[in-house]
Amino acid sequence: MSSVTTETVTAPPTSGKKLTPDLTAIDTYGNVFKAPDYTISQILSVIPKHCFERKWHMGLYYVFRDIFWCVVFGYLSKTYIPLVSNYYVRGLLWAIYTNIIGCFYVGMWILAHECGHRAFSDYEWLDSTVGWVLHSYLYVPFFSWKFSHRKHHKYTGNLQKDMVFVPKTKEKFLSNRGVAKLKELTEETPIVTLYGLILQQIFGFQMYLVSDVTGQPYPGVPKWKINHYNPSAPIFDKKDYWYVVLSDIGIIAQTIIVYLWKQNFGLWSVVIDWFIPYLLVHHWIVFLTYLQHTDPTMPHYEDNEWNFARGAAATIDREFGFIGQHIFHDIIETHVLHHYCSRIPFYNAREATVAIKKVMGQHYRHSDENMWISLWKTARYCQFVENDKGLHMYRNINGLGPKPIDD
């Protein structure tokens, strides 16, 4: 069995920090939320030891399984779709094909994500190689994203230190709109909400990589320097420099591959087999991660009331049916467990999730609501967070849930 190594190794020290016991607030639905007071040790102690085992052959099986199905669907599409005489039916079949390939590309993206967490195997060189190849193919700078994502796991739910989907405070929300008081704002129309969601879903991940959108502010640093391609960006440590360069080399190599692909097989092949699926991958990643970390019941903490156990509980498991379990490798259904111990491989995560529920109790969040409905609901309900003794809950100007305090 592999050695049991967990996120507690990299979790920030909390000794000496006195958290407020029985800390409560009112969530966005108007219900009482109580911050968890259990410890990370209690969580880890109930997880069966075999759940921590990482099997390299199992990881490679899923990599080649996903590639196999991409090849199969690619062969079938090139062989039979051109035979369809009706222009509109043929277009529909190509659209279905790109969505299928996009889903399997998401699966490969998630396997690279497993590599970044060292949940793929016991061998760092294998994890780094597989992750670098798969993420580079999908235009993701592997090591760069791994480093910022690691800090996100280390400080999930911490308003001052988390790295992604950091919600606006009421003050930031007002300043972005150029007003000083909530009463000066009118309700955001559904069409505005829809427009924002479309931008988020199409361009969100690229904007995060290029400008660290939804991340932490870095006062005094030019915006163009805060990106995942700059080895000197403030989101990285000095020791990360050459790994970021290696990530950039992966992106350059994939650009050359795409060019040669186009030269040998034509622009249509690049568009239908890679570019559109690539766009779909980045849509799905934003869709999934946003809903894993945004919900009307979700808390965020000031640093003085935050610890690793509280932060990891500020996530939610959702259901996405067959695709979620068998193609997206359970990244949606077991995300809470993933934040408590990200080195548990996905194929052991369901069993470990059942175990940690015994400790988490009411603090375990799960929703089987249709995720598209959840996306719309969170966009309408969750516009900014408001402070209540170091514990922040979402509020909005749409008249949904408790009214925010107007100073």
C-alpha positions as CSV (number, residue, x, y, z in Angstrom):
1,M,0.0,0.0,0.0
2,S,1.2,3.5,-0.8
3,S,2.1,5.8,2.0
4,V,-0.8,7.8,3.4
5,T,0.0,11.4,2.6
6,T,-2.8,13.9,2.9
7,E,-3.5,17.6,2.5
8,T,-2.8,18.1,6.2
9,V,0.9,18.0,5.2
10,T,0.6,21.3,3.3
11,A,-2.3,22.8,5.3
12,P,-1.2,26.0,7.0
13,P,-0.4,25.7,10.8
14,T,-3.3,26.7,13.0
15,S,-1.8,26.2,16.4
16,G,-2.5,29.2,18.6
17,K,-5.4,30.4,16.5
18,K,-8.5,30.7,18.6
19,L,-11.7,30.2,16.5
20,T,-15.0,31.4,17.8
21,P,-17.0,28.3,18.9
22,D,-20.6,27.9,17.7
23,L,-20.0,30.6,15.1
24,T,-23.3,31.2,13.2
25,A,-24.7,33.4,10.5
26,I,-27.8,33.5,8.3
27,D,-27.3,32.0,4.9
28,T,-28.8,33.3,1.6
29,Y,-32.0,31.2,2.0
30,G,-32.6,32.7,5.5
31,N,-31.5,29.6,7.4
32,V,-29.1,29.5,10.3
33,F,-25.6,28.3,9.3
34,K,-23.2,27.0,12.0
35,A,-19.5,26.9,11.2
36,P,-18.1,23.4,11.8
37,D,-15.9,22.8,14.8
38,Y,-14.5,19.3,14.1
39,T,-10.9,18.8,13.2
40,I,-9.1,17.5,10.1
41,S,-7.7,14.7,12.2
42,Q,-11.3,13.5,13.0
43,I,-12.1,13.5,9.2
44,L,-9.0,11.6,8.2
45,S,-9.3,9.0,11.0
46,V,-12.6,7.6,9.6
47,I,-11.4,7.1,6.0
48,P,-10.5,3.4,5.3
49,K,-6.8,3.1,4.8
50,H,-7.1,1.4,1.4
51,C,-8.8,4.5,0.0
52,F,-5.4,6.2,0.1
53,E,-3.9,3.7,-2.3
54,R,-2.8,5.0,-5.7
55,K,-2.5,2.5,-8.4
56,W,-0.5,3.6,-11.5
57,H,-1.9,1.0,-13.7
58,M,-5.5,2.1,-12.8
59,G,-4.6,5.7,-13.6
60,L,-3.1,4.7,-17.0
61,Y,-6.1,2.5,-17.7
62,Y,-8.5,5.5,-17.5
63,V,-6.1,7.6,-19.6
64,F,-6.0,5.1,-22.4
65,R,-9.7,4.3,-22.0
66,D,-10.6,8.0,-22.6
67,I,-8.2,8.2,-25.6
68,F,-9.7,4.9,-27.0
69,W,-13.2,6.3,-27.0
70,C,-12.0,9.5,-28.7
71,V,-10.4,7.5,-31.4
72,V,-13.5,5.3,-31.8
73,F,-15.9,8.2,-32.1
74,G,-13.5,10.0,-34.3
75,Y,-13.3,7.0,-36.7
76,L,-17.1,6.6,-36.7
77,S,-17.7,10.3,-37.4
78,K,-15.3,10.5,-40.3
79,T,-16.6,7.3,-41.8
80,Y,-20.4,7.8,-41.5
81,I,-21.3,11.5,-41.0
82,P,-20.1,12.6,-44.5
83,L,-22.5,9.9,-46.0
84,V,-25.5,11.8,-44.6
85,S,-27.0,13.8,-47.4
86,N,-29.2,16.2,-45.5
87,Y,-27.1,19.3,-44.6
88,Y,-29.0,20.0,-41.3
89,V,-28.9,16.4,-40.1
90,R,-25.2,16.3,-40.9
91,G,-24.6,19.5,-39.0
92,L,-26.5,18.1,-36.0
93,L,-24.4,14.9,-36.0
94,W,-21.2,16.9,-36.1
95,A,-22.4,19.0,-33.1
96,I,-23.2,15.8,-31.2
97,Y,-19.8,14.4,-32.1
98,T,-17.9,17.5,-30.8
99,N,-19.9,17.4,-27.6
100,I,-19.0,13.7,-27.1
101,I,-15.3,14.4,-27.7
102,G,-15.5,17.5,-25.5
103,C,-16.8,15.3,-22.6
104,F,-14.0,12.8,-23.0
105,Y,-11.5,15.6,-23.2
106,V,-12.9,16.8,-19.8
107,G,-12.2,13.3,-18.5
108,M,-8.6,13.6,-19.6
109,W,-8.4,17.1,-18.1
110,I,-9.6,15.7,-14.8
111,L,-7.0,12.9,-14.9
112,A,-4.3,15.5,-15.4
113,H,-5.8,17.3,-12.4
114,E,-5.4,14.0,-10.5
115,C,-1.7,14.1,-11.6
116,G,-1.3,17.6,-10.3
117,H,-2.5,16.5,-6.9
118,R,-0.3,13.4,-6.9
119,A,-3.4,11.2,-6.7
120,F,-2.5,9.3,-9.9
121,S,0.4,7.1,-8.8
122,D,3.2,6.8,-6.2
123,Y,5.7,8.1,-8.8
124,E,6.1,11.8,-9.1
125,W,7.8,11.6,-12.5
126,L,4.8,9.6,-13.9
127,D,2.3,12.1,-12.5
128,S,4.2,15.0,-13.9
129,T,4.7,13.5,-17.3
130,V,1.1,12.4,-17.8
131,G,-0.3,15.6,-16.4
132,W,2.0,17.8,-18.5
133,V,1.1,16.0,-21.7
134,L,-2.7,15.9,-21.1
135,H,-3.0,19.4,-19.9
136,S,-0.7,20.8,-22.6
137,Y,-2.9,19.1,-25.2
138,L,-5.9,21.1,-23.8
139,Y,-3.9,24.3,-23.6
140,V,-3.6,24.3,-19.9
141,P,-0.2,25.2,-18.4
142,F,0.2,22.1,-16.2
143,F,2.6,23.2,-13.5
144,S,1.5,26.8,-13.4
145,W,-2.1,25.8,-12.8
146,K,-1.0,23.1,-10.4
147,F,0.7,25.6,-8.2
148,S,-2.1,28.1,-8.0
149,H,-4.6,25.3,-7.6
150,R,-2.6,23.9,-4.7
151,K,-2.9,27.2,-2.9
152,H,-6.7,27.2,-3.6
153,H,-6.9,23.8,-1.8
154,K,-4.7,25.1,1.0
155,Y,-6.9,28.1,1.6
156,T,-10.3,27.1,0.4
157,G,-13.0,29.5,1.7
158,N,-10.5,32.0,3.0
159,L,-11.4,35.5,1.7
160,Q,-7.8,36.8,2.0
161,K,-5.9,33.7,0.7
162,D,-8.0,31.6,-1.5
163,M,-6.9,31.6,-5.2
164,V,-10.1,31.2,-7.3
165,F,-13.8,32.0,-7.1
166,V,-13.1,34.5,-4.3
167,P,-16.4,36.3,-3.9
168,K,-16.7,40.1,-3.9
169,T,-17.3,41.7,-0.5
170,K,-20.2,44.2,-0.4
171,E,-17.7,47.0,-0.5
172,K,-16.0,45.7,-3.6
173,F,-19.3,45.0,-5.2
174,L,-20.4,48.6,-4.7
175,S,-17.1,50.1,-5.9
176,N,-17.3,48.0,-9.1
177,R,-20.6,49.7,-9.8
178,G,-19.4,53.1,-8.8
179,V,-21.9,53.6,-5.9
180,A,-21.6,54.0,-2.2
181,K,-24.9,52.6,-0.9
182,L,-27.0,49.5,-1.7
183,K,-30.1,51.7,-1.9
184,E,-28.6,53.4,-5.0
185,L,-28.7,50.0,-6.9
186,T,-31.7,48.5,-8.7
187,E,-32.3,44.8,-9.2
188,E,-30.1,43.2,-11.8
189,T,-32.3,42.1,-14.7
190,P,-32.4,38.4,-15.8
191,I,-30.9,39.4,-19.2
192,V,-27.9,40.9,-17.5
193,T,-27.5,37.8,-15.4
194,L,-27.7,35.6,-18.5
195,Y,-25.1,37.8,-20.3
196,G,-22.7,37.4,-17.4
197,L,-23.2,33.7,-17.3
198,I,-22.5,33.4,-21.1
199,L,-19.3,35.4,-20.7
200,Q,-18.3,33.3,-17.7
201,Q,-19.0,29.9,-19.4
202,I,-17.2,30.8,-22.7
203,F,-14.2,32.8,-21.6
204,G,-14.0,32.2,-17.8
205,F,-11.2,29.7,-17.7
206,Q,-9.1,31.5,-20.3
207,M,-9.5,34.8,-18.4
208,Y,-8.5,33.1,-15.2
209,L,-5.3,31.8,-16.8
210,V,-4.5,35.1,-18.5
211,S,-5.5,37.6,-15.8
212,D,-6.3,35.6,-12.7
213,V,-10.0,36.8,-12.8
214,T,-11.9,35.8,-9.6
215,G,-8.5,35.4,-7.8
216,Q,-6.8,37.6,-5.2
217,P,-6.0,41.2,-5.9
218,Y,-2.3,42.2,-6.0
219,P,-2.1,45.9,-5.4
220,G,0.6,47.8,-7.3
221,V,1.2,44.9,-9.7
222,P,0.2,45.5,-13.4
223,K,-2.7,43.3,-14.5
224,W,-0.7,41.9,-17.4
225,K,1.8,40.4,-15.0
226,I,-0.7,38.5,-13.1
227,N,-1.2,35.4,-15.3
228,H,-0.3,31.7,-15.4
229,Y,2.2,32.1,-18.2
230,N,4.5,34.6,-16.5
231,P,7.1,32.7,-14.3
232,S,7.6,35.9,-12.3
233,A,3.8,36.4,-11.6
234,P,3.0,37.0,-7.9
235,I,0.8,34.0,-7.8
236,F,3.9,31.8,-7.9
237,D,6.8,31.3,-5.5
238,K,10.4,31.8,-6.8
239,K,11.1,28.0,-6.7
240,D,8.3,27.6,-9.3
241,Y,10.0,29.6,-12.0
242,W,11.4,26.9,-14.3
243,Y,8.3,24.7,-13.9
244,V,6.2,27.6,-15.2
245,V,8.6,27.9,-18.1
246,L,8.2,24.2,-18.7
247,S,4.4,24.7,-18.7
248,D,4.8,27.4,-21.3
249,I,6.9,25.0,-23.4
250,G,4.0,22.6,-23.3
251,I,1.7,25.2,-24.7
252,I,4.2,26.1,-27.4
253,A,4.6,22.5,-28.3
254,Q,0.8,22.0,-28.6
255,T,0.6,25.1,-30.8
256,I,3.2,23.5,-33.2
257,I,1.2,20.2,-33.1
258,V,-2.0,22.1,-34.0
259,Y,-0.3,23.8,-36.9
260,L,1.1,20.5,-38.2
261,W,-2.3,19.0,-37.7
262,K,-3.9,21.7,-39.9
263,Q,-1.2,21.3,-42.5
264,N,-1.6,17.5,-42.8
265,F,-5.3,17.0,-42.1
266,G,-6.9,20.4,-42.9
267,L,-8.6,23.2,-40.9
268,W,-11.9,21.3,-40.6
269,S,-10.2,18.4,-38.7
270,V,-8.6,20.9,-36.3
271,V,-11.8,22.7,-35.7
272,I,-14.1,19.7,-35.2
273,D,-11.6,17.3,-33.4
274,W,-9.8,19.8,-31.2
275,F,-10.7,23.5,-31.2
276,I,-14.5,23.2,-30.5
277,P,-13.9,20.3,-28.0
278,Y,-11.2,22.5,-26.3
279,L,-13.7,25.3,-25.9
280,L,-16.3,22.9,-24.5
281,V,-13.7,21.6,-22.0
282,H,-13.1,25.0,-20.6
283,H,-16.8,25.7,-20.4
284,W,-17.3,22.5,-18.5
285,I,-14.4,23.2,-16.1
286,V,-15.8,26.6,-15.2
287,F,-19.3,25.2,-15.0
288,L,-18.2,22.5,-12.6
289,T,-15.8,24.4,-10.4
290,Y,-18.1,27.4,-10.1
291,L,-20.9,25.2,-8.8
292,Q,-18.6,23.3,-6.5
293,H,-17.7,26.5,-4.7
294,T,-20.7,28.8,-5.1
295,D,-24.1,28.1,-3.5
296,P,-26.6,30.1,-1.4
297,T,-25.6,27.9,1.6
298,M,-21.9,28.4,1.1
299,P,-19.8,30.3,3.8
300,H,-16.6,32.2,3.4
301,Y,-14.3,33.2,6.3
302,E,-12.1,36.0,7.4
303,D,-8.6,34.6,8.1
304,N,-9.1,34.9,11.9
305,E,-12.1,32.5,11.8
306,W,-10.8,30.2,9.1
307,N,-9.0,26.8,9.4
308,F,-8.4,24.0,7.0
309,A,-11.3,21.9,8.3
310,R,-13.8,24.8,8.0
311,G,-12.5,25.8,4.6
312,A,-12.7,22.3,3.1
313,A,-16.3,22.1,4.2
314,A,-17.1,25.2,2.1
315,T,-17.7,23.0,-0.9
316,I,-20.6,21.0,-2.2
317,D,-21.1,17.7,-4.0
318,R,-23.6,17.7,-6.9
319,E,-25.0,15.0,-9.2
320,F,-24.4,14.8,-13.0
321,G,-25.7,11.3,-13.7
322,F,-23.8,8.9,-16.1
323,I,-21.5,11.6,-17.4
324,G,-20.4,12.8,-14.0
325,Q,-19.6,9.3,-12.7
326,H,-18.3,7.5,-15.8
327,I,-16.8,10.3,-18.0
328,F,-16.0,13.1,-15.6
329,H,-14.5,10.7,-13.1
330,D,-16.6,11.6,-10.1
331,I,-15.1,15.1,-9.8
332,I,-18.6,16.6,-9.2
333,E,-20.0,13.9,-6.9
334,T,-17.0,13.7,-4.5
335,H,-15.6,17.2,-4.4
336,V,-16.0,17.7,-0.6
337,L,-13.8,14.6,0.1
338,H,-11.4,15.9,-2.6
339,H,-10.8,19.1,-0.5
340,Y,-10.2,17.2,2.7
341,C,-7.7,14.8,1.0
342,S,-6.9,15.5,-2.6
343,R,-4.4,12.6,-2.8
344,I,-7.2,10.0,-2.7
345,P,-7.7,8.8,-6.2
346,F,-11.1,9.4,-7.7
347,Y,-11.9,5.6,-7.9
348,N,-11.8,5.4,-4.1
349,A,-13.5,8.8,-3.5
350,R,-17.1,7.5,-3.2
351,E,-16.2,5.1,-0.4
352,A,-14.2,7.8,1.4
353,T,-17.1,10.3,1.0
354,V,-19.5,7.9,2.8
355,A,-17.0,7.6,5.6
356,I,-16.4,11.4,6.2
357,K,-20.2,12.1,6.3
358,K,-20.1,10.4,9.8
359,V,-18.0,13.2,11.1
360,M,-19.3,16.1,9.0
361,G,-23.0,15.4,9.7
362,Q,-25.1,18.5,8.9
363,H,-22.0,20.3,7.4
364,Y,-21.8,17.9,4.5
365,R,-23.4,19.6,1.5
366,H,-25.0,17.7,-1.4
367,S,-27.4,18.6,-4.0
368,D,-29.2,16.5,-6.7
369,E,-30.9,19.6,-8.2
370,N,-30.4,19.9,-12.0
371,M,-27.0,21.6,-12.3
372,W,-28.3,24.0,-15.0
373,I,-31.0,25.2,-12.6
374,S,-28.3,25.5,-9.9
375,L,-26.2,27.6,-12.2
376,W,-29.0,30.1,-12.8
377,K,-30.0,30.1,-9.1
378,T,-26.4,30.8,-7.9
379,A,-26.0,33.6,-10.4
380,R,-29.1,35.3,-9.1
381,Y,-28.6,34.7,-5.4
382,C,-24.8,34.9,-5.0
383,Q,-23.5,38.3,-6.0
384,F,-21.4,39.3,-3.0
385,V,-20.7,38.3,0.6
386,E,-21.5,40.2,3.7
387,N,-19.6,40.0,7.0
388,D,-21.0,38.7,10.2
389,K,-18.3,38.4,12.9
390,G,-15.7,36.9,10.5
391,L,-18.2,34.6,8.8
392,H,-19.5,35.8,5.4
393,M,-22.6,34.6,3.5
394,Y,-23.8,35.4,0.1
395,R,-26.2,38.3,-0.5
396,N,-27.7,40.0,-3.6
397,I,-29.6,43.1,-4.8
398,N,-32.3,41.0,-6.5
399,G,-34.6,40.8,-3.5
400,L,-33.8,37.1,-2.9
401,G,-33.3,35.9,0.6
402,P,-32.3,38.1,3.5
403,K,-31.7,41.8,2.7
404,P,-28.1,42.9,2.9
405,I,-27.3,45.5,5.5
406,D,-27.2,49.0,4.0
407,D,-24.7,51.1,5.9
